[in-house]
Amino acid sequence: MSLCQSLYPCLGSLEIVVRNSIHATLTAHFGSAYWYDIPGLLQSREIRNVREAEKKIRDARKQVTPGRVVAALNFGFCTSLLDTLYGNSPKGPQIWASPNSRLLMPAFPQAPGSALGVRRPTFNRLDDIRLLRNRDSHFERVFHGIELPPRGTRKGALPRQLSITQMHVDIIDMIGWPDPILKATTRRPDTFPYMHQDGHEEMEREIKTDLRIL
């Protein structure tokens, strides 16, 4: 539980910075902070997410504003906006497809890849982190890493086993893709490296002391 909790600061920072960066980028591109209400832009699942967010705000008796709507949207919403359906797929709105393929560059200026290849590496890493976040929030065992489904639809592909220490590095690194200052700031309350390396032994000592076990 303590190991999972130690990931909360970096996961929270990543969610906030990705959400805000995408919102700022789409607001500037479409000339409206209400870009999520543009007809035909979002798919049915994302539209439901927006309506649910608006309902939560109204239920709290607050004014529905773009800032509050975006803040109420979950991590999965932001991740889904970077999936293929919003990229080059002819079945979707192709927000990030040509001639707008460079649109993500201002949102993630430090992301790896060329101007034509930011969306895919950003989505891949963000989706892996989303799966980790879901397991982490339920205090699943993550010390030895997590098993994730194979990428793509290739038949016979094996599940991927990812190191939790590498995923932590990826999370911190990804915070810096839109905001290097937040990346540096997040490291201050980040206790994951210590907790992963020494936390188990310390917890064991404290529990034995509490139970008066020599």
C-alpha positions as CSV (number, residue, x, y, z in Angstrom):
1,M,0.0,0.0,0.0
2,S,2.8,2.4,0.9
3,L,4.6,1.6,-2.4
4,C,1.4,2.3,-4.4
5,Q,0.9,5.6,-2.4
6,S,4.4,6.7,-3.2
7,L,3.4,6.8,-6.9
8,Y,0.5,9.2,-6.3
9,P,2.5,12.5,-6.6
10,C,4.0,11.7,-10.0
11,L,0.8,10.1,-11.3
12,G,-1.2,13.1,-10.2
13,S,1.2,15.6,-11.7
14,L,1.2,13.7,-15.0
15,E,-2.6,13.6,-15.2
16,I,-2.9,17.3,-14.5
17,V,-0.2,18.4,-17.0
18,V,-1.4,16.1,-19.8
19,R,-5.0,17.2,-19.3
20,N,-4.2,20.9,-19.2
21,S,-1.7,20.7,-22.2
22,I,-4.2,19.0,-24.4
23,H,-7.0,21.4,-23.4
24,A,-4.8,24.5,-24.1
25,T,-3.7,23.0,-27.5
26,L,-7.2,22.3,-28.7
27,T,-8.6,25.6,-27.3
28,A,-6.0,27.5,-29.3
29,H,-6.5,25.4,-32.4
30,F,-10.3,25.6,-32.5
31,G,-10.5,29.1,-31.0
32,S,-12.8,28.0,-28.2
33,A,-12.4,26.6,-24.7
34,Y,-15.6,24.6,-25.5
35,W,-13.9,22.5,-28.2
36,Y,-15.4,19.4,-26.6
37,D,-18.8,20.6,-27.7
38,I,-17.9,20.9,-31.4
39,P,-20.3,18.6,-33.4
40,G,-18.6,15.4,-34.7
41,L,-15.3,16.0,-32.9
42,L,-15.6,13.5,-30.0
43,Q,-16.7,9.9,-30.2
44,S,-19.7,8.6,-28.2
45,R,-17.7,7.4,-25.2
46,E,-15.8,10.7,-24.8
47,I,-19.1,12.6,-25.2
48,R,-20.5,10.5,-22.3
49,N,-17.5,11.4,-20.3
50,V,-18.0,15.1,-20.9
51,R,-21.7,14.9,-20.0
52,E,-21.0,13.0,-16.8
53,A,-18.4,15.6,-15.8
54,E,-20.9,18.4,-16.5
55,K,-23.5,16.6,-14.4
56,K,-21.1,16.2,-11.4
57,I,-20.4,20.0,-11.6
58,R,-24.2,20.8,-11.7
59,D,-24.9,18.4,-8.8
60,A,-22.3,20.3,-6.8
61,R,-24.3,23.4,-7.6
62,K,-21.4,25.0,-9.4
63,Q,-21.3,26.8,-12.7
64,V,-20.3,24.6,-15.6
65,T,-17.2,26.1,-17.1
66,P,-14.5,24.6,-19.4
67,G,-12.0,24.6,-16.7
68,R,-14.2,22.7,-14.3
69,V,-15.3,20.3,-17.1
70,V,-11.7,19.5,-18.1
71,A,-10.7,19.1,-14.4
72,A,-13.5,16.6,-13.9
73,L,-12.5,14.4,-16.8
74,N,-10.6,11.2,-16.0
75,F,-7.2,10.0,-17.1
76,G,-8.8,7.6,-19.6
77,F,-10.4,10.5,-21.4
78,C,-7.1,12.3,-22.0
79,T,-5.5,9.0,-23.1
80,S,-8.3,8.2,-25.5
81,L,-7.9,11.5,-27.3
82,L,-4.5,10.4,-28.4
83,D,-5.5,7.0,-29.7
84,T,-5.6,6.1,-33.4
85,L,-9.2,7.0,-33.8
86,Y,-8.3,10.6,-33.3
87,G,-5.2,10.2,-35.4
88,N,-5.1,8.8,-38.9
89,S,-8.1,6.5,-38.7
90,P,-10.8,7.3,-41.3
91,K,-13.4,6.3,-38.8
92,G,-12.6,9.2,-36.5
93,P,-12.3,13.0,-36.6
94,Q,-8.6,12.8,-37.3
95,I,-7.7,15.7,-35.0
96,W,-4.0,14.9,-35.1
97,A,-3.9,13.7,-38.7
98,S,-2.4,15.7,-41.6
99,P,-2.5,18.7,-42.1
100,N,-2.7,19.0,-38.3
101,S,-0.1,16.3,-37.6
102,R,2.2,19.0,-36.1
103,L,-0.6,20.1,-33.7
104,L,0.7,18.0,-30.8
105,M,4.2,19.5,-30.9
106,P,3.3,22.6,-28.8
107,A,1.5,20.3,-26.4
108,F,4.4,18.0,-25.8
109,P,7.5,19.9,-27.0
110,Q,9.9,17.5,-25.2
111,A,8.3,14.3,-26.5
112,P,10.5,11.9,-28.5
113,G,9.7,11.5,-32.2
114,S,9.4,13.8,-35.2
115,A,6.7,16.3,-36.0
116,L,4.9,13.5,-37.7
117,G,5.4,11.0,-35.0
118,V,4.5,12.5,-31.6
119,R,1.0,11.1,-31.1
120,R,1.9,7.4,-31.2
121,P,4.8,7.3,-28.7
122,T,2.8,9.7,-26.4
123,F,-0.3,7.5,-26.5
124,N,1.7,4.3,-26.0
125,R,3.4,5.5,-22.9
126,L,0.3,7.3,-21.5
127,D,-1.8,4.1,-22.0
128,D,0.7,2.0,-20.2
129,I,0.7,4.5,-17.3
130,R,-3.0,4.6,-17.3
131,L,-3.1,0.8,-16.8
132,L,-0.6,1.1,-14.0
133,R,-2.6,3.9,-12.4
134,N,-5.7,1.7,-12.3
135,R,-3.9,-1.1,-10.6
136,D,-2.0,1.3,-8.3
137,S,-5.2,2.9,-7.1
138,H,-6.5,-0.5,-6.0
139,F,-3.2,-1.3,-4.1
140,E,-2.4,-4.2,-6.3
141,R,1.1,-5.7,-6.0
142,V,3.4,-3.7,-8.2
143,F,6.8,-4.3,-6.5
144,H,7.9,-6.8,-9.2
145,G,6.3,-4.9,-12.0
146,I,3.1,-5.3,-13.9
147,E,1.9,-7.5,-16.8
148,L,0.3,-5.6,-19.6
149,P,-1.5,-6.8,-22.7
150,P,0.5,-6.9,-26.0
151,R,0.3,-3.9,-28.2
152,G,-1.5,-4.2,-31.5
153,T,-3.6,-7.0,-32.8
154,R,-0.9,-9.4,-33.9
155,K,-2.0,-13.0,-33.3
156,G,0.1,-14.9,-30.8
157,A,1.7,-11.7,-29.3
158,L,2.8,-12.2,-25.7
159,P,1.9,-10.0,-22.7
160,R,4.5,-7.4,-21.8
161,Q,6.1,-7.5,-18.4
162,L,7.1,-4.0,-17.4
163,S,9.5,-3.0,-14.5
164,I,7.9,-0.7,-11.9
165,T,11.1,1.2,-11.5
166,Q,11.3,1.8,-15.3
167,M,7.6,2.9,-15.3
168,H,8.3,5.3,-12.5
169,V,11.2,6.8,-14.6
170,D,8.8,7.0,-17.6
171,I,6.2,8.8,-15.6
172,I,8.6,11.4,-14.3
173,D,10.1,11.8,-17.8
174,M,6.7,12.2,-19.4
175,I,5.8,15.0,-17.0
176,G,8.6,17.0,-18.6
177,W,7.3,16.5,-22.1
178,P,4.9,19.4,-21.7
179,D,6.4,21.0,-18.5
180,P,10.1,20.6,-17.5
181,I,9.5,22.8,-14.4
182,L,6.7,20.6,-13.1
183,K,8.9,17.6,-13.7
184,A,11.6,19.1,-11.4
185,T,9.0,20.2,-8.9
186,T,7.4,16.7,-8.7
187,R,10.6,15.1,-7.7
188,R,10.6,16.9,-4.4
189,P,7.7,15.0,-2.8
190,D,8.5,11.8,-4.7
191,T,9.4,9.1,-2.3
192,F,9.0,6.1,-4.7
193,P,12.8,5.4,-5.1
194,Y,13.3,5.2,-1.4
195,M,10.1,3.3,-0.7
196,H,10.9,0.7,-3.4
197,Q,14.5,0.2,-2.3
198,D,14.2,0.3,1.5
199,G,10.5,0.6,2.4
200,H,9.8,-3.1,2.8
201,E,12.6,-3.6,5.4
202,E,11.6,-0.4,7.3
203,M,7.9,-1.5,7.4
204,E,8.9,-4.9,8.6
205,R,11.0,-3.4,11.4
206,E,8.2,-1.0,12.5
207,I,5.5,-3.8,12.5
208,K,7.7,-6.1,14.5
209,T,8.3,-3.2,17.0
210,D,4.6,-2.6,17.2
211,L,3.9,-6.3,17.9
212,R,6.9,-6.5,20.2
213,I,8.5,-9.2,18.0
214,L,12.3,-9.4,18.4
